[in-house]
Amino acid sequence: MIRKAISVATLAVVMLAAAPALADPVAGCGAGFTLGTVEDGFDAIDKRIYSAEELLVIQDELETLVDRNDDGYLCWKQFEPNQGQDKFWGAEDYVITLLDDNKAVGRTD
């Protein structure tokens, strides 16, 4: 019985010690990037040039390929539209969104 009580007490201490680590914010992003969920990153994409099927593939790839650390967060940065981008992408005032995994520890801006 004493051994069982010690094991339960030890487990409680280990869980308390781990709790702050579990509550810590996710890794951040580099300067100029926005940190958000995978869904937020998908929502940030200018979707005008994609078909519905392409958008499903993009959403799946964000979850499986871009979010490499599988924590549900990404970093993204958007670039101001310009005529070159408009011609290349085929949409007036098209906004390019660069998405990457949140791997820069300690950064949030």
N, C-alpha and C positions, 0 to 999 in steps of 0.2 A: 504494500500500500504506500509506503514512504517513497519507494522507487518510482511508482506511478505518479505521485504528487510532484516529485522532483522533475520528471519528464514533462509534465504539463506546465510547470513553472518555467522550465527551460524553453519550451515551445513558445510560451507567452512572451518571454524576453526576446527571443529571436524574431517573432512577429512584430513586436513593437520597434525593434531596431530596424527592421525592413520597411516599416510603414513610411517613414520619411522618404526613403528611396523610391517607393512606389508612387508617392505623391509628387515627386519632383517633376517639373515641366519637361516636356519632350525636348530633344535636341533642337537647336535653333537654326536660323538661316544666316547667310552672309548679308553684308550690307546691301541695302536696296531691294532685298527680297521680302516677300510677305509670307508669314507662317500661317498655315491653316490646315483644315482637314482635306483629305483626298477629294471629298465632295465639293469643298470650297474651291479647290484648284480647278476641278472640272467646270464649275460654274463660272470661273474667271475667263475661260477660253471663249474667244469670239467664234461662235459656231456657224456663222452664215455660210461658210464655204464647204461644210461637211454634210453628207447625207445622214439619214437616221442610222443606217447600218454602220457607217464610219464612226459616228458618235458612240455607238455601243462598243466598238473595238477600242476607241480611245479611252473610254471609261474603264474598261477591263484592263487595259495596259497601264493606266495610272495606278490601279490597285495592285497589279501583279509585277510590273516591270520597273516603274518609277519609284514606288514606295518600297525600296529594297529592304529597309529595316522593319517593314511590316508593322509600323506603329500607328498607321492611319493618318499621318501628317505629311505634308509636302511644303515646299517653298516655291514661290513663283514670282516672276518679274514680268511686267508688261512694258512694251516699247511703243512709243508714240507712232501713230500712222504717218506714212509719207507716200509720195507718188510711186516710188519704186516698189514698195510693199504692195500698194494697191494694184499695180499692174501684174506683179508676180502672183499674188494670191487671188486676184480677180474679184475683189470687193472694195468698194470705196471706203476710205478711212478704216481699213482693216488693222486690228490691233494684234500684234504677235505676242503670245504668252509663252515664256520659257518656264518649264516646270522641272523641278529636281527634287531629290529626296532631302529631308531635313537632317543633315549629318554634321553641320558645323556646331559643335557643342558650345553652349553658353551664349549664343547670339540669338536675339529675338527681333532685330530690325533688319 
